[in-house]
Amino acid sequence: MTASAKAGSTSALAPFRVRAFRFQWPADLAASWAMEMEMLILGWYVLVETRSVLMLTVFASLQYVGTLLSPMFGVMGDRIGHRIVLCAMRGLYATLASVLMVAAFMDAVTPTLVLMTTAVLGLVKPSDIGMRTALVGETVPPAHLMPAMSIQRTTQDSARIAGALTGAGLVAMLGMSWAYVFVVIFYGISLLLSTRVIESRSASHKAAVQQATPWRDLKEGMSYVWRAPHLRATMFFAFLLNLTAFPLFTGLMPYVAKEVYGASQTTLGTMVAAGAGGALIGSIIMSRFGGSFAPARAMLVFGAAWLGMLLLFAQTHSPAEGIPLLFIAGIMQTMGLIPISTLLLRTSDERYRGRIMGIRMLAIYGNLPGLLLAGQLIAHFGYSTMATAYSLFGLLTTALIAWCWRSHLWQSSSEANRR
């Protein structure tokens, strides 16, 4: 192995030298696995019990009802610590999963109960990624943020593989009740490991937090993002991806498997795992070579490539056609999303990290109108037409964002493209 190769390998694993990251990564992994298993189990349950794509989109949308609260979670993280907030959130996940587990053993699960618990979970869940990302920014040195974000992303990508295959398999073999036992166990492991993460904060940061009020903190965070053109443009782009790409890549997969392909829950698990497998490969690529990419350019190019793959996927009529495209789309997805988090953390003041990531999570709100509108469009025009329209709109708007903010997002000398 050459000297440069050794350096690259060392850099890719450098975040694990940080003790806090060594605890946070498996904690986030367990939480992500539990979430993916749970959402797959419940999504299939709602579709089968109600036989309605509208109810499926309502279920998927409820997971994002708390997106507007994300900035306040960021404020709380900046004030009392991101670890404390993250532990409280994961305690709630375990509690709600336990409720559904008990109901399943008592044969008392109904679509209404599922939607109610999903709505409560949806108040908190959108902020989870923002809090874990802010905590990484708090504990990992700036020079290692790109590999750290890439490794961090593997928790979600591997969870979509394991959660999809394991969730579908456990329900098929053991039933919903025993499948939920594993969900509760994973949430419990995540909570336990999260308590072991230790974050460090500067004295000036603590003093500033003590002197400010939460609402002033939130206002300052919003103003900070708005005054920085590259941050503002990145937020717009993240919203666009959540509005157009994510509904096609995640929320509507049960509908595609059952209604478009006429396939079973096992095929759904394979489809989700294919997309997640590609995303995992993308994370590995970015952990090894991400430092050579200009962040802003990378998010635009790979984000557009993700939309392009989804455009092709919309034209498929069988799993044999769709699964390879989902795999490639997964690679493009991760290679487009990781630079977003890296850019936001690397180019912002450490005092605002929690708030910035909370504001970043507001972009997830695009899932809500995206999913609800998709349900209506599918009912009137069919899935293929809806997905094609979403992909084309996303591609055109990406080009518009790149043009309007070209001096901040495309020029190699811009702050957003700093390596």
Buried (B, 14 or more C-beta within 10 A) or exposed (E): EEEEEEEBEEBBEBBBEBEBBBBBBBBBBBBBBBBBBBBBBBBBBBBEEBEBBEBBBBBBBBBBBBBBBBBBBBBBBBBEBBBBBBBBBBBBBBBBBBBBBBBBBEEEBEBEBBBBBBBBBBBBBBBBBBBBBBBBBBBBEEEBBBBBBBBBBBBBBBBBBBBBBBBBBBBEEEEBBBBBBBBBBBBBBBBBBBBBBEBEBEEEBEEBBEEBEEEEBBBBBBEBBEEBBBBBBBBBBBBBBBBBBBBBBBBBBBBBBBBBBEBBBBBBBBBBBBBBBBBBBBBBBBBBBBBEBBBBBBBBBBBBBBBBBBBBBBEBEEBEEBBBBBBBBBBBBBBBBBBBBBBBBBBBEBBBBBBBBBBBBBBBBBBBBBBBBBBEBBEEEEBBEBBBBBBBBBBEBBEEBBEEBEEBBBBEEBBBBEE
